[in-house]
């Protein structure tokens, strides 16, 4: 770890230290060396402490690129403008100065070592911040992600500063904060990406000195570490210690593959906050919606698009197509890792003109998905983006279940698969084989010709006990259906006129299908419906 010339002088003020010479570069030093006699060559990153009589005997060619600590009267060196150094007071004890400098360098080396160990521990930010709490007891240090959520801080509350205390309680920089930061020129200052930058009281929202280092990958900012000085002005020592933490945080990102895979973009982080909210308060969710350009109160359903190639480049191309030509009204098209999220507007609440052209627009959308070898899951309809997380999970479940059940289909509606999703989740609580209607086993095991009793019962229940439609589905005479249904009633000993019994039987059919004991049969209502596929889609919730 290198220490700046300013830091060295700051620590030698008790010895009346002063800087002399025309400093044509920023001097920093990784160590010290005591010169007791002249040397031919010197290292540029070493601070040289000269004993009495050594400096006049050094080659003048060494003065320009090196820095020296020595005792002398200022007027003795004013004539030599090429000499760079730190003059000590005439009454200073040079041995004490040397010991003081050795202790200074040792303490910083120990600090750097402890920070490196914290990074290598692979335990996240907390080990770094445990050291920071001891090093900066009168400061507030924070780390944010790309959406300006505070992911780690050295304090939970701040007295006598309403802004910072509210920031910590909220847990993120909100839209108003970001606008103020922009007004103060934070986004325009590129220096903060290369080294820590100190902003004075007059340049900050909280009216406290603020030291910050920002990070970016692939041109996108994704994080910053900042230090608010709550009481005193920052010293050179503070800046050096903070710089060490900021540098090792850079190493931490490198070690964890952040720069190789590209850190989460700000938009992606904001979507994360809606899908996996760190807070469930309306204020938090509304702030995320505002930053994404989404209305907070609206009717919407989520479409989750996935591509067979699972390539982020391919998904980016799909995003560009849908942003330019998505035929259905929506609130935005967002890339989310290797998927696309589309919050659709409620198409059933659209005007008559939009409704009349829905079939054509739906065909255009599914055609775009088909050409890109992509498919989409759609959630139920929700009123309010506070349900964004639920809608996303429904769309994801629709994709996962639909792809297994309907090959060659581009769109899968959760309204069609929600019962299967519920049963899969219920299976983790209680085995499904223990909750279905056991009397159905008698129908499964029976042999009743081309159309089994179990299949006949399924079509009978799906057709709402319509004898004619059931007979048409199973290719039987209606009198035969009436006879067989009565036989089934006698076997089951269940009242098929009771809606609760019918509901339980339909749930049982789904359980038997999930367990593989029954095949997936086409619903007679779908098979014999005269409406088009697009009409059915329009009626989906």
QUIPESUL-V155491 format. One record per residue. N is the residue number from 1. RES is the residue in one small letter. PSI is psi as a letter, one per 30 degrees, with the letter a starting at -180 (NA if undefined). D_FIRST is the distance of its C-alpha to the first C-alpha in Angstrom with 2 decimals. Layout:
BEGIN
N & RES & PSI & D_FIRST
N & RES & PSI & D_FIRST
END
This chain:
BEGIN
1 & x & k & 0.00
2 & x & k & 3.80
3 & x & k & 6.65
4 & x & l & 9.94
5 & x & e & 13.17
6 & x & e & 14.82
7 & x & e & 12.59
8 & x & e & 13.25
9 & x & e & 16.89
10 & x & e & 17.17
11 & x & f & 16.37
12 & x & g & 18.83
13 & x & f & 21.70
14 & x & f & 23.69
15 & x & g & 23.92
16 & x & h & 25.31
17 & x & k & 22.38
18 & x & k & 23.16
19 & x & k & 21.72
20 & x & l & 24.13
21 & x & l & 24.71
22 & x & j & 24.78
23 & x & j & 21.21
24 & x & g & 21.82
25 & x & l & 18.27
26 & x & j & 15.06
27 & x & k & 13.17
28 & x & l & 9.40
29 & x & k & 8.09
30 & x & f & 5.82
31 & x & l & 8.83
32 & x & l & 12.43
33 & x & k & 15.82
34 & x & k & 19.30
35 & x & j & 21.97
36 & x & f & 25.37
37 & x & l & 27.09
38 & x & k & 26.79
39 & x & l & 24.85
40 & x & e & 25.86
41 & x & k & 22.51
42 & x & l & 19.04
43 & x & k & 15.57
44 & x & f & 14.47
45 & x & g & 10.70
46 & x & k & 11.86
47 & x & k & 13.37
48 & x & k & 16.86
49 & x & j & 19.00
50 & x & k & 22.61
51 & x & l & 25.44
52 & x & k & 28.89
53 & x & f & 30.52
54 & x & e & 27.72
55 & x & e & 26.79
56 & x & f & 30.40
57 & x & f & 30.63
58 & x & l & 27.60
59 & x & k & 28.52
60 & x & f & 28.54
61 & x & f & 27.17
62 & x & f & 23.70
63 & x & e & 23.68
64 & x & e & 23.07
65 & x & g & 19.79
66 & x & l & 18.12
67 & x & k & 17.50
68 & x & k & 19.09
69 & x & k & 19.63
70 & x & l & 23.32
71 & x & k & 26.41
72 & x & l & 29.09
73 & x & k & 31.35
74 & x & e & 30.34
75 & x & f & 33.65
76 & x & f & 32.93
77 & x & f & 30.24
78 & x & f & 31.74
79 & x & f & 33.76
80 & x & j & 30.80
81 & x & f & 29.20
82 & x & f & 26.99
83 & x & k & 24.98
84 & x & k & 21.58
85 & x & a & 20.39
86 & x & j & 20.34
87 & x & k & 23.75
88 & x & l & 24.25
89 & x & l & 27.58
90 & x & f & 30.30
91 & x & g & 30.65
92 & x & k & 27.04
93 & x & j & 26.52
94 & x & e & 24.06
95 & x & e & 23.54
96 & x & e & 22.63
97 & x & e & 20.13
98 & x & e & 18.49
99 & x & e & 18.49
100 & x & e & 17.14
101 & x & e & 14.11
102 & x & e & 13.58
103 & x & e & 13.94
104 & x & e & 11.55
105 & x & e & 8.57
106 & x & e & 10.10
107 & x & e & 10.57
108 & x & e & 7.12
109 & x & e & 6.40
110 & x & e & 9.80
111 & x & e & 9.38
112 & x & e & 6.87
113 & x & e & 9.47
114 & x & e & 12.27
115 & x & e & 11.45
116 & x & e & 11.35
117 & x & e & 14.56
118 & x & e & 16.08
119 & x & e & 15.74
120 & x & f & 17.20
121 & x & f & 19.98
122 & x & h & 21.62
123 & x & g & 23.17
124 & x & a & 22.53
125 & x & f & 20.87
126 & x & e & 22.13
127 & x & e & 19.62
128 & x & e & 16.80
129 & x & f & 19.13
130 & x & e & 20.18
131 & x & e & 16.77
132 & x & e & 16.88
133 & x & e & 20.37
134 & x & e & 19.40
135 & x & e & 16.42
136 & x & i & 18.56
137 & x & f & 22.10
138 & x & g & 23.61
139 & x & l & 22.33
140 & x & j & 23.41
141 & x & k & 20.96
142 & x & l & 22.70
143 & x & k & 22.29
144 & x & l & 25.22
145 & x & a & 26.79
146 & x & f & 28.54
147 & x & g & 31.54
148 & x & g & 29.58
149 & x & k & 30.34
150 & x & j & 27.97
151 & x & f & 26.86
152 & x & k & 24.75
153 & x & l & 24.38
154 & x & f & 23.40
155 & x & l & 26.93
156 & x & f & 30.43
157 & x & l & 32.05
158 & x & k & 31.32
159 & x & l & 33.85
160 & x & g & 35.06
161 & x & j & 33.76
162 & x & e & 36.34
163 & x & e & 34.48
164 & x & e & 31.36
165 & x & e & 33.59
166 & x & e & 35.84
167 & x & e & 32.92
168 & x & e & 31.76
169 & x & e & 35.38
170 & x & e & 36.00
171 & x & g & 32.88
172 & x & l & 32.41
173 & x & j & 32.41
174 & x & a & 36.05
175 & x & e & 37.84
176 & x & e & 38.26
177 & x & e & 34.53
178 & x & e & 33.85
179 & x & e & 36.54
180 & x & e & 35.10
181 & x & e & 31.60
182 & x & e & 33.31
183 & x & e & 35.24
184 & x & f & 32.14
185 & x & g & 30.80
186 & x & e & 27.98
187 & x & f & 29.08
188 & x & f & 29.40
189 & x & j & 25.84
190 & x & f & 24.11
191 & x & e & 20.85
192 & x & f & 19.78
193 & x & f & 19.59
194 & x & f & 16.87
195 & x & l & 14.62
196 & x & k & 15.21
197 & x & k & 18.36
198 & x & k & 19.79
199 & x & k & 23.57
200 & x & l & 25.64
201 & x & e & 28.50
202 & x & f & 31.05
203 & x & g & 29.32
204 & x & l & 29.20
205 & x & e & 32.01
206 & x & f & 31.34
207 & x & h & 30.98
208 & x & k & 27.61
209 & x & k & 24.25
210 & x & k & 22.56
211 & x & k & 19.00
212 & x & k & 19.06
213 & x & k & 17.43
214 & x & l & 20.09
215 & x & k & 20.40
216 & x & l & 23.30
217 & x & k & 24.87
218 & x & h & 27.90
219 & x & f & 28.12
220 & x & k & 28.47
221 & x & k & 26.25
222 & x & f & 25.89
223 & x & l & 23.44
224 & x & l & 21.36
225 & x & k & 19.23
226 & x & l & 20.22
227 & x & j & 19.96
228 & x & k & 23.12
229 & x & j & 22.97
230 & x & f & 26.28
231 & x & e & 26.91
232 & x & l & 24.72
233 & x & k & 23.02
234 & x & k & 19.25
235 & x & l & 17.21
236 & x & e & 14.12
237 & x & e & 12.52
238 & x & e & 14.03
239 & x & e & 12.84
240 & x & e & 9.12
241 & x & e & 9.75
242 & x & e & 12.04
243 & x & e & 9.87
244 & x & e & 7.61
245 & x & e & 11.14
246 & x & e & 12.53
247 & x & e & 10.26
248 & x & f & 11.08
249 & x & e & 14.58
250 & x & e & 14.80
251 & x & e & 14.16
252 & x & e & 16.80
253 & x & e & 19.23
254 & x & e & 18.78
255 & x & e & 19.44
256 & x & g & 22.48
257 & x & g & 24.01
258 & x & e & 23.84
259 & x & f & 23.27
260 & x & e & 25.82
261 & x & f & 28.63
262 & x & k & 27.90
263 & x & l & 27.13
264 & x & k & 30.15
265 & x & l & 31.57
266 & x & e & 32.35
267 & x & e & 36.04
268 & x & e & 35.50
269 & x & e & 33.60
270 & x & e & 36.40
271 & x & e & 38.95
272 & x & e & 37.08
273 & x & f & 37.41
274 & x & e & 41.16
275 & x & e & 41.70
276 & x & i & 39.58
277 & x & k & 39.42
278 & x & f & 36.88
279 & x & k & 39.44
280 & x & g & 43.18
281 & x & k & 43.90
282 & x & e & 45.91
283 & x & e & 43.49
284 & x & e & 40.55
285 & x & e & 42.64
286 & x & e & 44.25
287 & x & e & 40.90
288 & x & e & 39.90
289 & x & e & 43.31
290 & x & e & 43.06
291 & x & f & 39.76
292 & x & f & 41.36
293 & x & g & 44.52
294 & x & k & 46.65
295 & x & k & 49.46
296 & x & e & 49.10
297 & x & j & 52.82
298 & x & l & 54.62
299 & x & k & 56.47
300 & x & l & 54.47
301 & x & l & 54.04
302 & x & k & 51.07
303 & x & k & 51.45
304 & x & j & 48.82
305 & x & k & 48.96
306 & x & l & 47.75
307 & x & k & 48.08
308 & x & e & 49.26
309 & x & f & 46.55
310 & x & h & 43.75
311 & x & k & 41.77
312 & x & e & 39.57
313 & x & e & 40.71
314 & x & e & 44.32
315 & x & e & 43.84
316 & x & e & 42.37
317 & x & e & 45.58
318 & x & e & 47.69
319 & x & e & 45.83
320 & x & e & 46.59
321 & x & e & 50.23
322 & x & e & 50.72
323 & x & e & 49.06
324 & x & e & 51.49
325 & x & g & 54.58
326 & x & j & 54.51
327 & x & f & 58.21
328 & x & k & 57.91
329 & x & k & 56.73
330 & x & l & 53.21
331 & x & g & 50.37
332 & x & l & 47.80
333 & x & j & 46.61
334 & x & k & 43.09
335 & x & k & 41.15
336 & x & j & 39.66
337 & x & b & 37.79
338 & x & g & 40.67
339 & x & l & 43.41
340 & x & k & 45.02
341 & x & k & 45.91
342 & x & j & 48.89
343 & x & j & 50.12
344 & x & k & 53.79
345 & x & l & 56.10
346 & x & j & 59.22
347 & x & f & 61.56
348 & x & f & 64.58
349 & x & g & 64.19
350 & x & l & 64.16
351 & x & l & 67.05
352 & x & e & 70.14
353 & x & e & 69.15
354 & x & e & 65.84
355 & x & e & 67.60
356 & x & f & 70.25
357 & x & g & 67.70
358 & x & e & 65.57
359 & x & e & 66.94
360 & x & e & 66.16
361 & x & e & 62.62
362 & x & e & 61.98
363 & x & e & 63.22
364 & x & e & 60.88
365 & x & e & 57.88
366 & x & e & 58.83
367 & x & e & 59.59
368 & x & e & 56.08
369 & x & e & 54.67
370 & x & e & 57.06
371 & x & f & 56.22
372 & x & g & 52.51
373 & x & h & 53.30
374 & x & l & 51.93
375 & x & l & 53.35
376 & x & k & 52.92
377 & x & k & 53.23
378 & x & k & 54.57
379 & x & l & 54.33
380 & x & l & 57.03
381 & x & k & 57.45
382 & x & l & 55.50
383 & x & j & 55.81
384 & x & k & 52.39
385 & x & f & 48.87
386 & x & f & 48.10
387 & x & g & 49.58
388 & x & e & 47.23
389 & x & e & 45.69
390 & x & e & 49.17
391 & x & e & 50.37
392 & x & e & 47.46
393 & x & e & 48.12
394 & x & e & 51.80
395 & x & e & 51.22
396 & x & e & 48.95
397 & x & e & 51.64
398 & x & e & 54.30
399 & x & e & 52.52
400 & x & e & 51.93
401 & x & e & 55.52
402 & x & e & 57.23
403 & x & f & 55.84
404 & x & f & 57.27
405 & x & e & 60.64
406 & x & i & 61.37
407 & x & k & 60.45
408 & x & g & 60.66
409 & x & k & 60.23
410 & x & f & 57.73
411 & x & k & 57.66
412 & x & k & 57.64
413 & x & k & 58.55
414 & x & f & 57.32
415 & x & f & 60.74
416 & x & f & 62.18
417 & x & g & 59.77
418 & x & e & 58.87
419 & x & e & 61.32
420 & x & e & 59.82
421 & x & e & 56.34
422 & x & e & 57.62
423 & x & e & 59.26
424 & x & e & 56.19
425 & x & e & 54.19
426 & x & f & 57.13
427 & x & f & 57.24
428 & x & f & 54.03
429 & x & e & 55.98
430 & x & k & 59.34
431 & x & k & 60.61
432 & x & f & 62.57
433 & x & f & 65.32
434 & x & f & 66.18
435 & x & f & 66.80
436 & x & l & 68.92
437 & x & j & 72.73
438 & x & f & 73.98
439 & x & f & 77.48
440 & x & f & 76.13
441 & x & e & 75.90
442 & x & e & 79.70
443 & x & e & 79.56
444 & x & e & 76.83
445 & x & f & 78.80
446 & x & l & 82.14
447 & x & j & 83.60
448 & x & h & 85.27
449 & x & a & 85.79
450 & x & e & 83.79
451 & x & j & 82.32
452 & x & l & 81.11
453 & x & e & 81.67
454 & x & e & 77.96
455 & x & e & 77.52
456 & x & e & 80.64
457 & x & e & 79.37
458 & x & e & 76.04
459 & x & e & 77.81
460 & x & e & 80.25
461 & x & e & 77.51
462 & x & e & 75.42
463 & x & g & 78.51
464 & x & h & 79.13
465 & x & g & 82.19
466 & x & j & 83.83
467 & x & e & 86.40
468 & x & e & 87.07
469 & x & e & 83.42
470 & x & e & 82.80
471 & x & e & 85.82
472 & x & e & 84.61
473 & x & e & 81.15
474 & x & g & 82.55
475 & x & h & 85.62
476 & x & l & 88.16
477 & x & k & 91.27
478 & x & e & 90.67
479 & x & e & 93.33
480 & x & e & 91.44
481 & x & e & 88.26
482 & x & e & 90.12
483 & x & e & 91.53
484 & x & e & 88.21
485 & x & e & 86.35
486 & x & e & 88.96
487 & x & e & 88.51
488 & x & e & 84.75
489 & x & e & 85.45
490 & x & e & 87.66
491 & x & e & 85.01
492 & x & e & 82.13
493 & x & h & 84.25
494 & x & k & 82.00
495 & x & j & 83.07
496 & x & f & 81.70
497 & x & f & 82.92
498 & x & j & 80.34
499 & x & e & 77.20
500 & x & e & 74.98
501 & x & e & 76.37
502 & x & e & 75.78
503 & x & e & 72.17
504 & x & e & 71.54
505 & x & e & 73.14
506 & x & e & 70.99
507 & x & e & 67.84
508 & x & e & 69.19
509 & x & e & 69.71
510 & x & e & 66.03
511 & x & e & 65.04
512 & x & e & 67.35
513 & x & e & 65.95
514 & x & e & 62.32
515 & x & f & 63.37
516 & x & g & 65.06
517 & x & f & 68.56
518 & x & k & 69.75
519 & x & l & 69.06
520 & x & j & 67.90
521 & x & k & 71.13
522 & x & k & 71.41
523 & x & k & 72.45
524 & x & f & 76.02
525 & x & e & 75.02
526 & x & e & 72.56
527 & x & e & 74.92
528 & x & g & 77.93
529 & x & k & 76.33
530 & x & f & 77.66
531 & x & l & 74.51
532 & x & l & 71.96
533 & x & e & 68.47
534 & x & e & 67.12
535 & x & e & 69.46
536 & x & e & 68.14
537 & x & e & 64.56
538 & x & e & 65.54
539 & x & f & 66.93
540 & x & k & 63.81
541 & x & NA & 62.08
END
